[in-house]
Amino acid sequence: MNDLSLVFEKQDKPMTDSLKVAEYFGKRHDHVLRDVKDLECSDEFRLTNFGESYYKNEQNKNQPKVNMAFDGFMFLAMGYRGKKAAQLKEAYIKEFNRMGTFIRQLDTARLDFHDFAQAIKEAHDEPRSYYFSNEFDLINRIVLGMSTKKFKQLNNLKEDSIRPFLTPSQLDGIIKLQRFDMGLVVTVPEYEQRKQILSNYYTRINRKQIQAPVHTN
């Protein structure tokens, strides 16, 4: 069984069940049912993440199984040993750290947003609302390869900000261009010239990242 076949959709939520867990980890199904029953979790967590169900065996008889949400599955899997369990734990830790980095990037972007908006305001004697939207959209076009509107359409987004839906590398690029552009909006008033400078700068920093040597201990 591969990782994708472990998960199925139920009521618009990713789910798995005790049968799939038993197959994935190479365990007897009755042992998985026992493990779920013996979990030392709160009643609230159990009600939210585990649900009793059944399946029909080869004799067409109903047999018990347990459906579980992602959090319930991870709670169960964290207690398992073996290569599969170790890989799953490593992936979970990696994703946890990635999300921590992403959250810090979002905080940085929010803090820089005020300074960037202030720089745009100071660059014009009579600031207009579209000056701000145009400048933010310019950066999005360079980093994402498309306008903010297009990105929302492709990803079916209705939120005002697209930043929580970007990848860490995309968000990092936007933060760097935003900081660089704070000086440009004041010193380079011509939009097309500023666009070319920002595009060249983004190309350079991407090239440096690709060429940067990998250090090993």
N, C-alpha and C positions, 0 to 999 in steps of 0.2 A: 504493500500500500504506500502511495506517495503522500506527501504532506497535504496536497490539495484535496485528495479524496477523503481526508479525515473530516473535512468541514462540509456542511450542507446548509441551505437556507431554509429557515422556518419563521414565518410571520415577519419577514423582512429583517431577520437577524441571523448572524452567523452562529451555527450550532454544531455540536457533535453529539455522539451518544456512546454508551458503554460498550456496545458491540464494536464500533469503529476504534475506540480506545484500546480494547483488548487486542484487536488485530494489529494496530499500529505498534504497540509495545510488545507484542508476542506473549500476551498473558491469557490465561483462562478467563472467560467471561464472568463466571461466578466469583472469581477472585476480584475482578474490577468492581462488581456490585458490592462485594464485601468492603472493598477499600472506600468506596463512596459512602457507604453506611457508617464506616468508622472514622470519617473525617471529623476533626475537632473544630468545626466551624460553628458560627452562631446560627440559630434557627432562622433569622432573617436572611442571612447569606444563603443558606440551604434552599429556602423557599424561592429566592430570587434566581438562583443559578442552577438548580437541579429540579427535574420533574420526572415523576414515575411514568413509564409508558410500557408498551409491550410490542413484541414482534411474533410472527408465526414461524415455527421451526419446520423442519422437513416433514414432520408428521401433521403439519397444519394446525398445531396447537399453540395457543397464546403462551408466550414466555416473557418474563419481566426484563425490562431494560431501563436505562436512565438516560434521558436527554439532558444535555448540559450546555450552558452558555459558556462563552470564552473564559470569563473569570473563574467559573467553576472548574472548567477543564484545567486551567493553569494551576489552581489550588491543588487539584488532584495530582497532576503531572509533576509538580515540584517535589512530591514525596517519592517519586520513582527513581530507580537507578538504571544504569546501562547506557549504551552509546546513544540511543534515540533520545532518552531523557536528558542526557548531557548536552546534546546538540540543541534541544529545545530550550534548555535553561540558558545556554550561551546566546541564542538568538533573542530571547526575552530580555536578557541583560543588555545586549547591544542596542535593542530598540529602546529600552528605558533610558540609556545614556544618550542616544540620538535625540530622543524627545526632550531630555533635559537641556541639551545644547540648543535645540530649536526654540525652546521657550525663552532661553536667555537671549537668543538672537531677536526674538520678537520684542522683548523688553528694550533691547538696545535700539531697535528700529523705532519704537514708540518715543523713546527719549530724544532721538535725533530728529524726529518728525517736527517738533516744535521749533528747533533751531533752523531747520531747512525752510520751514514756512516763513519764519522771521526774515531769513536771508532773501527770499523771493519778494517779500513785502518791501524790504529796504531797497531792492533793486529798481523799484518803480515809484515815480512821484505819485501816481494815482493807481494803486493796485486794484486789479479787477479779479473776480473769482476764477475766470478761466485761465489766468496766469498760473495759478496754483495747480489746477487740474492738468494743464498742458505740460507743466514741468514734471509732475509725478508720472504722467503718461509717457513722457519722453524716456524716462529711466526704465519704465516697465517694457517699452518697446525694444530697448537695447538688450535688456537682460532676458526677457521672455520671448522675444522675437514676434511680439504681437501687442496690440493695444490692451488696455485694461478691460474695455468692453468686450473684445474678442475672447479674452481669457475667461471672462465670466460666462459668456455664451457657450464656449466649448466645455466648461466644467459645470454648467447648469447652476451657477451661483447667483444668489439674490442679495447677499450681504454687501455692505458698503465697502469693506476692506477685503482685498484678496490675499493679504499677507499670511493669515493663518493657514492658507491652502497651498502655499508654495513649498518647494523642497528647501532643505537647509542651504544648498549651494545657490539656489535662486535668491533666497533671502539675503545671503551673504553678499552676493553681487549687487543687490539693490542698496544695501547699507553702504557699501564702498562707493558706489556712484553717487548716492545721496550726499555723502560727506564731501566728495570731490566737487560736486556741483554747487555746494554752498558758496564757494569762492567764485565759481564761474558765473553765476547769475548776476553777480555784482560787477565783475571785471570784463565779461564777454556778453554784452547785451544782445548781440545778433544770434537768433535762435539756431539757424542752420550751422553756424560756425561752432556754437556750443555743442550741438548734436554731434558734429564730426569729432570734436575733442573728446567728448565722453565716449563715443564709439571706439576711438583709437585707444583710449585709456583702458576700457574694458577688455579689448583684445589683448593688450599687453599684460594685464594682470592674469588673464586666463592662460596665456602662453607661459608665464612664469610658474604658475601652479602646475602645469603639465610637465614642464622641464625640471621642476624642483626634485633633487635627489631624495631617495627614500633612505632614512637613517635607521639602522638596526643596531640593537645592543649586542 
